[in-house]
């Protein structure tokens, strides 16, 4: 199974190459816009989004008017075809969609227009090929570069962007991994994960407390405060600064979720888990209706990061209905559920007296909920286990402190 990831790399572009790159951006935009204009129609049935048709009807005109080489013209056509197809789909779904408008600076590169080297990349332009060195973190530990900017991952197509006079290459990297075995997934070990809008971002059924939701919210609030002040200023300089701090916050957020998701997947790998269970995001939005859209987005992003990292190890990611996971006692066969069991960060079962951190208790219940789903939906899954701090909880609810999963 082929796994594809995307990593952003800053480029060091010499002053003498800026002009030709900027001209390439402009001509690539014109090429994509020409194709989009040609294929567009207000009637979705008449929108042309087939690449072969668009190629036959636009290629010669674009080549005659612009100095883009053939491969870049085809990349622009493909970009326009995809945009036209998306608009067509939205219209058929009853949504509003207008003709694609290409703005900003972007060029799509494929194997014929980009060459990767150890410390630099070579890019096709409207004139000569441009060479630019990679600017990678001094310390790659804990960053996507540590995981994906290696010889194990093959560098494929890329898109070049320019923001705040700085050039960034978004590189698709890929490698083949062994797919998970269905039988193992059905009879494997589940890692439960509880997500929070305050306190820890995520807590696992193995007792890992990850991230700081309060700090995440603080960084978001600080960004919104600065953004609001700049919006009131209204100058071009303020607008550029607003874009810059937005990009920095987005990059920081991506790195933050990368680190937490990496830790979650590492917990699953170390405990031989074949599945990771999350709370269903639709249900969790109802449970935490007072949470901001940002916090809800953060949960979705974190789960997305976990999904693609887990895929590399053949680990499935599934979600469950989180109803009463914070009120149910996760100890052995107890399962007593009552709202008074939980008091903030403390959980004490009113029936059996078990005391746990409330988020750790919820994470155990999230994982157990997935095992219950397996039991109800198919045979041969009774050997499934929940990854715990110091043992396993098997499918009949009995806890065995074997230490095998500690």
N, C-alpha and C positions, 0 to 999 in steps of 0.2 A: 504494500500500500504506500502510495506516495504522499508525503506530508509537505505542505508548503507554508512558509512563514514569510513575514515582511519585516525588514529592518531598515531604519533610517540612518543614513551615513552623511555626515557633513563633509563637504568638499572644499579643498583649498584651491581656488581658481585664481590664476595670475591676472593682473590688471589688463594685460594685452589680449586675453581671451574673453573678457567680459563682453565686449562689443559683438563678437561673432556668436556667442551663446545667446545673448539677448535677441539678436536677429533671428536665430533659430527658433526661439520661443515664439516670436511674432509670426513667422511664416508657418510654423506648425499650427498655431491658433487659426490663422487664415485658412489653412487647408481643411482643418476639422470643421470650421464654420461653413465653408463652401459645400462640403458634403452634407452637413446637417440641413442647410437651407434647401439643397436639392431634394433631399429625401422627405422633407416635412410636408404635411398636409393637415388641415384642421380636422378632417375626417380620418379617424384612426385606421379605417380600412384601406386608405390610400397612402398611408405612411410607408415609405420604402426603408426597411432596415436590414435587408439582406446584403451581406458584404459583397458577394459576387456581382449583384446587380448594381450596387453603388460604385463598385470598381469600374465596371464597364462604362457607366454613364458619367463618371467624374474624373477618372484618373488622368486622362489626356489633358483636360482643361487645367487641372492643378499643376501638372508637370510643366505645362507651357507658361503658366503665370508665375510660378514660384521656382526657386532654385534648390528646393529640397530634393535629396536623393530618393530613389525609388522606395527603399525600405521605410523611410520616415513618412512618405506620402501614404503608404499602406497602413502604418501605425495610426496616423491621423484619421484615415478612413475607418479603421476598426473602432477607434474611440467614438467617432460620430455615430457609427452604426449601433454601438451599445447604448448610447444616449437616446437615440431614436427609438430603439426597442423598449427601453424603460418607459419613455413617454407613451408609447403605444399601449403597453401593458396597463399603465395607470388609467388611460382613457377608457380602455375596455372594462376596467374595474369600477368605472363611474367616477373616478377622481379627475380633478382639473390638472391639465398639463399643457405647457406652452412650448414653443419651439426651443430646442437647446441653444443656449448662448454660451460660447466659450470665452472665458475671461481669465485674467491672471497669467501666470507663467508655468507651463508644464510641457514636457516632451516625453513621449513614451518610446523606450528603447527596447530592441530585441537582440537576438544573438548576432545579427549582421551589423548592428549599429553601435554596439558596446563591447568593449574588451576589458575584462577584469585582470588585474595584475596584483602582485603581493601587496604593494603599498600605494598603487594608483590605478585609475581607470582611464580608458581612452573612449571618447565620445564623438560620434559623427555630428557634423554641423552643416550649415549651408555652405561652408568653405572647407577649411582644413579640419582634421581631427584634433580635438582638444584633449590634453592630458591634465588630470587634476589628482592631487594626492588625497587620500582618505584622512579625515580628522576623527580619530577614535578616542574614547576616554583613556586617560592616563592609567586609571585603575578600572579594568573591565569587570572585576568581581561583582556579581550580583546584578549585572546589566544584561540586556539581550545579546550584546557582543560576546559575552562569555559563552553563551549557549549556541548561538547561530552563526557567528562570524568566524567559522572554523572550517578546516578542510573536509570535515564530515558532511557539510552542507554545500550543495552545488548552487552557485550563483546563476540566476536565470535573468528574466526580463526585469526592467527597472523603469521608474519614472523620475525625471529630473524636475525639481521645483526650485523656485527662487522666492525667498521671504526676507524682507529687511536687508536686501543686498547680499544675502548669503545663500549659497547653493546647497541643496540637499538632494541626495539620491535615495529613493525608496526602492530597495532591492528585494526581489523575491528570491528566497533561498529554499531549496527542496532536498529531500532525501527519502529513501525507501525505508520503511519500518515494518516489522511484523505486525499484522493485524491481530486483534484480540480473539481468543477462542470463545465461541458462544457458550460452550459447556462450562468453561472456566468462569465466565461471567455469571452464569446462573448459580454456580456452586462456590463462589469465591467469597472474599472478605470485603466488607463495605466500610468505607470511611465516611462518617457523618460530619456535616459542616453546618454550623449555625452562624448566621450573619446578623450584624448588629448596627444600629444607627448611632450608638454611643458606646463608650468603653472600647472593647476590642472589636476590630473589624470582623474577624472570623475566629471561631473556636472549633476545634475538631474533636471527634469522639476519642482520639488518642490523648487528649489533654493539651494540645498545642494552642496557645493563645497568641494570635497573630495580628499585627497592625494596631493602629490607634485611630479609631473613628473620630474621636474628639479633635485630634491633630489634623486629620483629613478635612473635617468640617471647618476648622480654623483657617486652613490654607485656602479653602474655597471662599470663605467669607472675606478674607483679606483680598483675594483677587477681585471679588465682586465690588468691594469698597473702592479699590483703585480704579476699576473699570467705570464705576458710576461717576467718580470725580472727573475722569477724563472725558466721559460723554458730555458732562455739563460744560466742560471747556470748549469743546466743539471745533478746535483748530485742526488743521491737517497734521501738525506735529503730534497732537494728542491722539488722533486717530491711528497714526503709525505706532505710537507707543502702546496704545490699547491692543493692536494686533500683536505686538511683540510680547507683551505680558501674557496674552492669551495663548500664544504658542508655547511660552515657557511653562505655563501652568499645565497645558495639555501634555507636554513632554514629561513634566514632573509626575503627573497623575499616572501616565502610562508606565513609568518606571516603578512607581509605588505599587500599582496593581501587579506588575511583573514580579516583584519581590514576594508579595504575599501569595500569589498564585503558585509561584515556584516552591514556596515552603509547603503549601497544601499538597501539591503533587509529590513532593519529596516524602511527606508523611505517608502518603499512599504507597509509594514505592518501597519504603523501608519496612512497611507492615504487610507487604505482599498483597495489597488490595487489588481487586479486579474491578472495583466500581467506587465512585465518589458520589455521595448523595447530598444534594442541596435542597433548600426549600423552594418550592415553585414560586417564581417571581410574581405571577399574577395573584396568587394567594397572599404572598408576603406583602404586596402593596396594600391589600385590604387590612392586614394585621397591623401595619405601621402607617396608616393613612395620614398620620401627622408628619411623616418623613418628607423631606424636600424632594423635588424632582431630581436634584443632584445625587442625593443618597440612593434613590431608586436606580438611577443611571449607574452609580458606582457598583451596586450589587450586580447589575447586568454585565458591566465591563469585567468585574472580577471573575464571574462565572465563565465568561468568554475566554479569558486568559487561561483559566484552569482547563477548559475543554481542549484547547489546542495543545497545551503542554502534556496533558494526560494522554492524548492521542498518540504521542510519540512513544509512550510506554505500553500501548495497548490497553489502557485503562478506560472503562466506560464512565461517562458522567450522566447522571439522571437526576430528576427532581421529584419531590413528593409534596403532598399537601401538608403544610406546617401546622394545621389545626391542633391545638392543645399540646404541641411538643414542648412548650415552656411550662406547662402545668402538670404533665404526666411524670410519674416517678419512673426512672429508667433502670432501677435496681432489680436485677433478676426477674422473678416472676411477679413482682409487686404490681407495677403498672397503675397504681392508684392516681387518679386525676382529679385535681381540685385547684381552683385559682389561688387559694391561700397557701398552697405548697411553696409558692415563690414569693420572695420579698426582696426586690432589687436584684443584687448579685448573689443572694443566698437562696438555696433551695433546701427545704427540709420536708420530707414526706410526712404528712399528718398520720399516715397509717403505719409505715414501717420504721419511720424515724431517720431514714437515710439522709445524710447531709452532703451536698455537692455544690460546686459553683453552678449557678443557674444556667449559664451559657453552656457549660460542659454537659450538664444534664440534658439540655435541649439538643445539643449535637448528637448525643447518643440516641435520642429519640428519633432524630431525622434519619440516621443510618438504619435504625430498627424499622422505621416506616417503609424503607425500600425493601428490606428483607420480607416484611409482611406482604408487600405487593408481589414479590417473587412467589411466595407461597400460594397466594390466591390465584395467580395468573398461569401457573404451569407446574408440572410435576418435576421431581428430581432436583429440587432446590432446597431440600431440608437440611443440607449440610452447610448452608451459607452461614457466615459468622460476621459479627460486628467488630471492627478494630477498636480496641479499648486500651486504656492506660496500662493495665497489668493483667490482661487475660482476654478471653473471648466470651462473647455471649452467643450461644448457638440458637438455632431456629425454634427450639421449644422454650426459650426465654431463660435458660439456666446459665448462670455465670460460672465460668471455670477459671480461677486465677492461676493459669499455667505459666504465665510469664512469656509465652511465645510471642505475644504482640506488644510487649512492654517497651 
